[in-house]
Amino acid sequence: MNLICESEKLDDYLLELNEVNYSNSIIKKKADELFNPLQTEIEKAKVSFEFVRDEISHSWDIQSKRVTCNASEVLVYKEGICYAKSHLLASLLRSQGIPTGFCYQRLMLFDTPEKGYCIHALNAIFFKTLNKWIRVDARGNKKGIDAQFSIEEEKLAFPINRNSDEMDYPVIYTKPHFKTVSVLVENTNTLEMYKHHLPQSL
């Protein structure tokens, strides 16, 4: 798929935001643990991706009601849905000067169209050494989901089923989409939010 950058300025993919608050002391501490000056940008991206994928639980998978949003909050509680996890991954990478954006898919919420659709969040990372964007999905693996860090071929969590009206949105956003942020801010129970209130389209 041809990805489309929302902004032509790479610096826009390094901005600190309310949701991507990498100046926060807890983010800085984790960055110090994960990264060292000898690592390449690709090594830093792989380390941070695998940390968010494997060490931060997906709230639905653990059936947690807690709603997290800002990167520091996700890190404190070590859980969040895909929107929140994408905030943390972007925060860790932007803290290292690695441009990172937000991408989205429209997926069936469960296993059939009748059960509704949802917007799913993932990240795109720009590697200066490769001069290209790579999409990664740190949602978290489980039975039937095997997302991996790959600079050659995308290995995302969810293949798109176009026959079921699923779709990839091609835009790499500089900020988390307002619909995804709003749902995190407006809800207090992740399980109810996940079942009934996730946006169905951008």
Disulfide bonds with the S-S distance in Angstrom:
none
